[in-house]
Amino acid sequence: MSKVTPLASNQITATDTITVELIEADETPAVVIVSWPVKPTVLHPRRFPDTAAVIARLFAEATTRLAGIKARRRL
């Protein structure tokens, strides 16, 4: 049996989402899965800085949530 804990998820464009999840299975070590868009994300150069900031915040949020989980229990 596996336990899936969402760490962070955000829409990076009108059609693309990045999701970060912690997967804990009984028989295997815990892993973090980052789900990227299937196809490349196409951005106008003017939109790139804002999109990069959204992705940076997404990973910061996931890192913070994972640290909180690790502080409460051993992974």
Biopython code that builds the backbone (N, CA, C, O; Angstrom):
import numpy as np
from Bio.PDB.StructureBuilder import StructureBuilder

atoms = [
    (1, "MET", "N", (0.839, -1.173, 0.000)),
    (1, "MET", "CA", (0.000, 0.000, 0.000)),
    (1, "MET", "C", (0.888, 1.241, 0.000)),
    (1, "MET", "O", (1.917, 1.283, 0.675)),
    (2, "SER", "N", (0.474, 2.250, -0.768)),
    (2, "SER", "CA", (1.223, 3.494, -0.857)),
    (2, "SER", "C", (0.416, 4.653, -0.313)),
    (2, "SER", "O", (-0.807, 4.698, -0.444)),
    (3, "LYS", "N", (1.123, 5.588, 0.301)),
    (3, "LYS", "CA", (0.509, 6.825, 0.767)),
    (3, "LYS", "C", (1.052, 7.946, -0.106)),
    (3, "LYS", "O", (2.266, 8.110, -0.230)),
    (4, "VAL", "N", (0.153, 8.719, -0.711)),
    (4, "VAL", "CA", (0.536, 9.841, -1.569)),
    (4, "VAL", "C", (0.192, 11.135, -0.840)),
    (4, "VAL", "O", (-0.959, 11.373, -0.475)),
    (5, "THR", "N", (1.221, 11.972, -0.635)),
    (5, "THR", "CA", (1.028, 13.263, 0.024)),
    (5, "THR", "C", (1.385, 14.372, -0.957)),
    (5, "THR", "O", (2.550, 14.504, -1.333)),
    (6, "PRO", "N", (0.403, 15.178, -1.381)),
    (6, "PRO", "CA", (0.728, 16.302, -2.260)),
    (6, "PRO", "C", (1.607, 17.311, -1.515)),
    (6, "PRO", "O", (1.283, 17.717, -0.399)),
    (7, "LEU", "N", (2.701, 17.705, -2.127)),
    (7, "LEU", "CA", (3.593, 18.704, -1.534)),
    (7, "LEU", "C", (3.352, 20.084, -2.140)),
    (7, "LEU", "O", (3.374, 21.094, -1.436)),
    (8, "ALA", "N", (3.120, 20.117, -3.455)),
    (8, "ALA", "CA", (2.841, 21.387, -4.133)),
    (8, "ALA", "C", (2.358, 21.100, -5.541)),
    (8, "ALA", "O", (2.688, 20.073, -6.134)),
    (9, "SER", "N", (1.573, 22.025, -6.062)),
    (9, "SER", "CA", (1.094, 21.934, -7.440)),
    (9, "SER", "C", (0.729, 23.333, -7.894)),
    (9, "SER", "O", (0.186, 24.123, -7.122)),
    (10, "ASN", "N", (1.030, 23.638, -9.147)),
    (10, "ASN", "CA", (0.688, 24.960, -9.646)),
    (10, "ASN", "C", (0.581, 24.939, -11.158)),
    (10, "ASN", "O", (1.283, 24.195, -11.844)),
    (11, "GLN", "N", (-0.312, 25.770, -11.656)),
    (11, "GLN", "CA", (-0.473, 25.984, -13.084)),
    (11, "GLN", "C", (0.643, 26.925, -13.520)),
    (11, "GLN", "O", (0.760, 28.029, -12.988)),
    (12, "ILE", "N", (1.471, 26.501, -14.487)),
    (12, "ILE", "CA", (2.565, 27.378, -14.919)),
    (12, "ILE", "C", (2.222, 28.118, -16.208)),
    (12, "ILE", "O", (2.821, 29.149, -16.514)),
    (13, "THR", "N", (1.263, 27.595, -16.958)),
    (13, "THR", "CA", (0.698, 28.297, -18.115)),
    (13, "THR", "C", (-0.790, 27.952, -18.141)),
    (13, "THR", "O", (-1.285, 27.259, -17.253)),
    (14, "ALA", "N", (-1.486, 28.426, -19.140)),
    (14, "ALA", "CA", (-2.915, 28.122, -19.243)),
    (14, "ALA", "C", (-3.168, 26.622, -19.389)),
    (14, "ALA", "O", (-4.248, 26.141, -19.045)),
    (15, "THR", "N", (-2.191, 25.886, -19.893)),
    (15, "THR", "CA", (-2.402, 24.453, -20.140)),
    (15, "THR", "C", (-1.446, 23.531, -19.386)),
    (15, "THR", "O", (-1.658, 22.318, -19.378)),
    (16, "ASP", "N", (-0.410, 24.061, -18.758)),
    (16, "ASP", "CA", (0.611, 23.224, -18.121)),
    (16, "ASP", "C", (0.607, 23.360, -16.604)),
    (16, "ASP", "O", (0.518, 24.461, -16.059)),
    (17, "THR", "N", (0.706, 22.205, -15.932)),
    (17, "THR", "CA", (0.751, 22.149, -14.469)),
    (17, "THR", "C", (1.950, 21.313, -14.047)),
    (17, "THR", "O", (2.283, 20.318, -14.690)),
    (18, "ILE", "N", (2.596, 21.724, -12.959)),
    (18, "ILE", "CA", (3.652, 20.921, -12.329)),
    (18, "ILE", "C", (3.130, 20.505, -10.960)),
    (18, "ILE", "O", (2.588, 21.321, -10.213)),
    (19, "THR", "N", (3.301, 19.222, -10.642)),
    (19, "THR", "CA", (2.848, 18.670, -9.368)),
    (19, "THR", "C", (4.011, 17.965, -8.690)),
    (19, "THR", "O", (4.781, 17.264, -9.347)),
    (20, "VAL", "N", (4.146, 18.147, -7.375)),
    (20, "VAL", "CA", (5.182, 17.484, -6.580)),
    (20, "VAL", "C", (4.479, 16.696, -5.482)),
    (20, "VAL", "O", (3.688, 17.257, -4.723)),
    (21, "GLU", "N", (4.768, 15.379, -5.393)),
    (21, "GLU", "CA", (4.124, 14.510, -4.413)),
    (21, "GLU", "C", (5.156, 13.657, -3.686)),
    (21, "GLU", "O", (6.171, 13.260, -4.259)),
    (22, "LEU", "N", (4.882, 13.384, -2.424)),
    (22, "LEU", "CA", (5.672, 12.442, -1.641)),
    (22, "LEU", "C", (4.948, 11.103, -1.699)),
    (22, "LEU", "O", (3.763, 11.022, -1.374)),
    (23, "ILE", "N", (5.654, 10.051, -2.110)),
    (23, "ILE", "CA", (5.084, 8.708, -2.194)),
    (23, "ILE", "C", (5.787, 7.847, -1.156)),
    (23, "ILE", "O", (7.009, 7.704, -1.171)),
    (24, "GLU", "N", (4.992, 7.272, -0.249)),
    (24, "GLU", "CA", (5.524, 6.388, 0.783)),
    (24, "GLU", "C", (4.858, 5.021, 0.627)),
    (24, "GLU", "O", (3.647, 4.890, 0.807)),
    (25, "ALA", "N", (5.651, 4.013, 0.295)),
    (25, "ALA", "CA", (5.153, 2.649, 0.137)),
    (25, "ALA", "C", (5.682, 1.793, 1.275)),
    (25, "ALA", "O", (6.723, 2.088, 1.862)),
    (26, "ASP", "N", (4.959, 0.743, 1.573)),
    (26, "ASP", "CA", (5.365, -0.142, 2.673)),
    (26, "ASP", "C", (6.692, -0.849, 2.393)),
    (26, "ASP", "O", (7.510, -1.012, 3.299)),
    (27, "GLU", "N", (6.907, -1.261, 1.165)),
    (27, "GLU", "CA", (8.068, -2.103, 0.843)),
    (27, "GLU", "C", (9.271, -1.350, 0.275)),
    (27, "GLU", "O", (10.341, -1.938, 0.119)),
    (28, "THR", "N", (9.119, -0.070, -0.035)),
    (28, "THR", "CA", (10.214, 0.670, -0.661)),
    (28, "THR", "C", (10.441, 1.990, 0.072)),
    (28, "THR", "O", (9.557, 2.459, 0.790)),
    (29, "PRO", "N", (11.612, 2.587, -0.102)),
    (29, "PRO", "CA", (11.876, 3.889, 0.526)),
    (29, "PRO", "C", (10.949, 4.972, -0.048)),
    (29, "PRO", "O", (10.453, 4.840, -1.167)),
    (30, "ALA", "N", (10.727, 6.014, 0.707)),
    (30, "ALA", "CA", (9.916, 7.143, 0.250)),
    (30, "ALA", "C", (10.618, 7.834, -0.915)),
    (30, "ALA", "O", (11.847, 7.890, -0.976)),
    (31, "VAL", "N", (9.813, 8.357, -1.836)),
    (31, "VAL", "CA", (10.343, 9.099, -2.982)),
    (31, "VAL", "C", (9.500, 10.341, -3.213)),
    (31, "VAL", "O", (8.334, 10.398, -2.820)),
    (32, "VAL", "N", (10.096, 11.327, -3.848)),
    (32, "VAL", "CA", (9.374, 12.516, -4.283)),
    (32, "VAL", "C", (9.245, 12.426, -5.800)),
    (32, "VAL", "O", (10.230, 12.216, -6.509)),
    (33, "ILE", "N", (8.018, 12.587, -6.283)),
    (33, "ILE", "CA", (7.774, 12.536, -7.724)),
    (33, "ILE", "C", (7.373, 13.923, -8.195)),
    (33, "ILE", "O", (6.451, 14.535, -7.656)),
    (34, "VAL", "N", (8.085, 14.413, -9.218)),
    (34, "VAL", "CA", (7.761, 15.687, -9.851)),
    (34, "VAL", "C", (7.130, 15.359, -11.196)),
    (34, "VAL", "O", (7.767, 14.750, -12.055)),
    (35, "SER", "N", (5.876, 15.763, -11.377)),
    (35, "SER", "CA", (5.174, 15.527, -12.644)),
    (35, "SER", "C", (5.234, 16.796, -13.483)),
    (35, "SER", "O", (4.634, 17.817, -13.148)),
    (36, "TRP", "N", (5.971, 16.702, -14.579)),
    (36, "TRP", "CA", (6.138, 17.823, -15.497)),
    (36, "TRP", "C", (5.138, 17.692, -16.636)),
    (36, "TRP", "O", (4.591, 16.611, -16.850)),
    (37, "PRO", "N", (4.889, 18.769, -17.370)),
    (37, "PRO", "CA", (4.024, 18.659, -18.546)),
    (37, "PRO", "C", (4.597, 17.644, -19.540)),
    (37, "PRO", "O", (5.811, 17.474, -19.649)),
    (38, "VAL", "N", (3.701, 16.983, -20.253)),
    (38, "VAL", "CA", (4.120, 15.957, -21.209)),
    (38, "VAL", "C", (4.896, 16.568, -22.366)),
    (38, "VAL", "O", (5.890, 16.004, -22.822)),
    (39, "LYS", "N", (4.442, 17.713, -22.834)),
    (39, "LYS", "CA", (5.094, 18.393, -23.954)),
    (39, "LYS", "C", (5.863, 19.605, -23.430)),
    (39, "LYS", "O", (5.570, 20.096, -22.340)),
    (40, "PRO", "N", (6.831, 20.087, -24.185)),
    (40, "PRO", "CA", (7.551, 21.294, -23.766)),
    (40, "PRO", "C", (6.604, 22.482, -23.585)),
    (40, "PRO", "O", (5.630, 22.629, -24.324)),
    (41, "THR", "N", (6.895, 23.305, -22.620)),
    (41, "THR", "CA", (6.126, 24.516, -22.379)),
    (41, "THR", "C", (6.714, 25.635, -23.224)),
    (41, "THR", "O", (7.912, 25.912, -23.161)),
    (42, "VAL", "N", (5.863, 26.274, -24.014)),
    (42, "VAL", "CA", (6.303, 27.348, -24.906)),
    (42, "VAL", "C", (5.884, 28.678, -24.287)),
    (42, "VAL", "O", (4.713, 28.895, -23.974)),
    (43, "LEU", "N", (6.873, 29.567, -24.116)),
    (43, "LEU", "CA", (6.628, 30.871, -23.490)),
    (43, "LEU", "C", (7.212, 31.993, -24.336)),
    (43, "LEU", "O", (8.234, 31.829, -25.002)),
    (44, "HIS", "N", (6.545, 33.123, -24.294)),
    (44, "HIS", "CA", (7.130, 34.328, -24.873)),
    (44, "HIS", "C", (8.232, 34.786, -23.915)),
    (44, "HIS", "O", (8.061, 34.675, -22.701)),
    (45, "PRO", "N", (9.342, 35.290, -24.416)),
    (45, "PRO", "CA", (10.440, 35.711, -23.534)),
    (45, "PRO", "C", (9.999, 36.671, -22.423)),
    (45, "PRO", "O", (10.574, 36.649, -21.335)),
    (46, "ARG", "N", (8.990, 37.513, -22.677)),
    (46, "ARG", "CA", (8.517, 38.433, -21.636)),
    (46, "ARG", "C", (7.823, 37.701, -20.493)),
    (46, "ARG", "O", (7.812, 38.199, -19.368)),
    (47, "ARG", "N", (7.243, 36.525, -20.756)),
    (47, "ARG", "CA", (6.533, 35.770, -19.723)),
    (47, "ARG", "C", (7.463, 34.834, -18.948)),
    (47, "ARG", "O", (7.102, 34.337, -17.881)),
    (48, "PHE", "N", (8.650, 34.597, -19.483)),
    (48, "PHE", "CA", (9.553, 33.641, -18.842)),
    (48, "PHE", "C", (9.887, 33.987, -17.390)),
    (48, "PHE", "O", (9.812, 33.095, -16.545)),
    (49, "PRO", "N", (10.250, 35.224, -17.048)),
    (49, "PRO", "CA", (10.587, 35.515, -15.644)),
    (49, "PRO", "C", (9.445, 35.203, -14.671)),
    (49, "PRO", "O", (9.687, 34.663, -13.592)),
    (50, "ASP", "N", (8.213, 35.536, -15.039)),
    (50, "ASP", "CA", (7.081, 35.243, -14.153)),
    (50, "ASP", "C", (6.857, 33.739, -14.014)),
    (50, "ASP", "O", (6.569, 33.249, -12.922)),
    (51, "THR", "N", (6.988, 33.020, -15.108)),
    (51, "THR", "CA", (6.818, 31.563, -15.064)),
    (51, "THR", "C", (7.925, 30.918, -14.232)),
    (51, "THR", "O", (7.665, 30.003, -13.451)),
    (52, "ALA", "N", (9.149, 31.390, -14.398)),
    (52, "ALA", "CA", (10.264, 30.866, -13.598)),
    (52, "ALA", "C", (10.025, 31.142, -12.115)),
    (52, "ALA", "O", (10.350, 30.303, -11.274)),
    (53, "ALA", "N", (9.466, 32.298, -11.782)),
    (53, "ALA", "CA", (9.166, 32.623, -10.379)),
    (53, "ALA", "C", (8.089, 31.697, -9.818)),
    (53, "ALA", "O", (8.176, 31.279, -8.664)),
    (54, "VAL", "N", (7.079, 31.373, -10.620)),
    (54, "VAL", "CA", (6.035, 30.442, -10.177)),
    (54, "VAL", "C", (6.644, 29.078, -9.885)),
    (54, "VAL", "O", (6.314, 28.451, -8.879)),
    (55, "ILE", "N", (7.527, 28.618, -10.756)),
    (55, "ILE", "CA", (8.177, 27.313, -10.562)),
    (55, "ILE", "C", (9.076, 27.341, -9.326)),
    (55, "ILE", "O", (9.099, 26.376, -8.562)),
    (56, "ALA", "N", (9.808, 28.422, -9.121)),
    (56, "ALA", "CA", (10.667, 28.539, -7.932)),
    (56, "ALA", "C", (9.830, 28.507, -6.652)),
    (56, "ALA", "O", (10.205, 27.846, -5.684)),
    (57, "ARG", "N", (8.691, 29.221, -6.643)),
    (57, "ARG", "CA", (7.805, 29.205, -5.470)),
    (57, "ARG", "C", (7.220, 27.816, -5.247)),
    (57, "ARG", "O", (7.078, 27.372, -4.107)),
    (58, "LEU", "N", (6.881, 27.132, -6.334)),
    (58, "LEU", "CA", (6.350, 25.769, -6.242)),
    (58, "LEU", "C", (7.349, 24.843, -5.557)),
    (58, "LEU", "O", (6.979, 24.093, -4.653)),
    (59, "PHE", "N", (8.597, 24.889, -5.974)),
    (59, "PHE", "CA", (9.621, 24.032, -5.363)),
    (59, "PHE", "C", (9.923, 24.460, -3.928)),
    (59, "PHE", "O", (10.201, 23.612, -3.080)),
    (60, "ALA", "N", (9.872, 25.752, -3.646)),
    (60, "ALA", "CA", (10.072, 26.214, -2.263)),
    (60, "ALA", "C", (8.947, 25.705, -1.371)),
    (60, "ALA", "O", (9.196, 25.267, -0.248)),
    (61, "GLU", "N", (7.716, 25.759, -1.862)),
    (61, "GLU", "CA", (6.571, 25.259, -1.089)),
    (61, "GLU", "C", (6.703, 23.753, -0.843)),
    (61, "GLU", "O", (6.469, 23.276, 0.268)),
    (62, "ALA", "N", (7.080, 23.011, -1.888)),
    (62, "ALA", "CA", (7.250, 21.558, -1.740)),
    (62, "ALA", "C", (8.363, 21.246, -0.747)),
    (62, "ALA", "O", (8.223, 20.336, 0.070)),
    (63, "THR", "N", (9.458, 21.985, -0.807)),
    (63, "THR", "CA", (10.575, 21.769, 0.109)),
    (63, "THR", "C", (10.169, 22.049, 1.547)),
    (63, "THR", "O", (10.540, 21.306, 2.456)),
    (64, "THR", "N", (9.409, 23.117, 1.757)),
    (64, "THR", "CA", (8.941, 23.470, 3.103)),
    (64, "THR", "C", (8.004, 22.397, 3.656)),
    (64, "THR", "O", (8.131, 21.992, 4.811)),
    (65, "ARG", "N", (7.076, 21.945, 2.838)),
    (65, "ARG", "CA", (6.147, 20.902, 3.290)),
    (65, "ARG", "C", (6.882, 19.607, 3.595)),
    (65, "ARG", "O", (6.583, 18.948, 4.591)),
    (66, "LEU", "N", (7.836, 19.235, 2.753)),
    (66, "LEU", "CA", (8.604, 18.015, 2.991)),
    (66, "LEU", "C", (9.414, 18.135, 4.280)),
    (66, "LEU", "O", (9.503, 17.173, 5.043)),
    (67, "ALA", "N", (10.003, 19.299, 4.531)),
    (67, "ALA", "CA", (10.760, 19.506, 5.774)),
    (67, "ALA", "C", (9.852, 19.348, 6.992)),
    (67, "ALA", "O", (10.257, 18.772, 8.002)),
    (68, "GLY", "N", (8.626, 19.857, 6.897)),
    (68, "GLY", "CA", (7.676, 19.694, 7.998)),
    (68, "GLY", "C", (7.324, 18.239, 8.238)),
    (68, "GLY", "O", (7.215, 17.801, 9.383)),
    (69, "ILE", "N", (7.149, 17.496, 7.165)),
    (69, "ILE", "CA", (6.855, 16.054, 7.286)),
    (69, "ILE", "C", (8.038, 15.338, 7.911)),
    (69, "ILE", "O", (7.863, 14.505, 8.801)),
    (70, "LYS", "N", (9.239, 15.657, 7.452)),
    (70, "LYS", "CA", (10.434, 15.017, 7.991)),
    (70, "LYS", "C", (10.644, 15.337, 9.479)),
    (70, "LYS", "O", (11.150, 14.509, 10.237)),
    (71, "ALA", "N", (10.247, 16.550, 9.881)),
    (71, "ALA", "CA", (10.406, 16.945, 11.289)),
    (71, "ALA", "C", (9.448, 16.154, 12.195)),
    (71, "ALA", "O", (9.768, 15.863, 13.347)),
    (72, "ARG", "N", (8.267, 15.813, 11.655)),
    (72, "ARG", "CA", (7.271, 15.083, 12.451)),
    (72, "ARG", "C", (7.499, 13.581, 12.475)),
    (72, "ARG", "O", (7.139, 12.910, 13.443)),
    (73, "ARG", "N", (8.096, 13.053, 11.416)),
    (73, "ARG", "CA", (8.325, 11.599, 11.365)),
    (73, "ARG", "C", (9.557, 11.314, 10.530)),
    (73, "ARG", "O", (9.983, 12.142, 9.726)),
    (74, "ARG", "N", (10.107, 10.167, 10.723)),
    (74, "ARG", "CA", (11.341, 9.805, 10.034)),
    (74, "ARG", "C", (11.040, 9.244, 8.644)),
    (74, "ARG", "O", (10.223, 8.334, 8.506)),
    (75, "LEU", "N", (11.686, 9.776, 7.629)),
    (75, "LEU", "CA", (11.532, 9.260, 6.263)),
    (75, "LEU", "C", (12.751, 8.488, 5.851)),
    (75, "LEU", "O", (12.809, 7.976, 4.733)),
]
sb = StructureBuilder()
sb.init_structure("model")
sb.init_model(0)
sb.init_chain("A")
sb.init_seg("    ")
for serial, (resi, resn, name, xyz) in enumerate(atoms, 1):
    if name == "N":
        sb.init_residue(resn, " ", resi, " ")
    sb.init_atom(name, np.array(xyz, "f"), 0.0, 1.0, " ", f" {name:<3s}", serial, name[0])
structure = sb.get_structure()
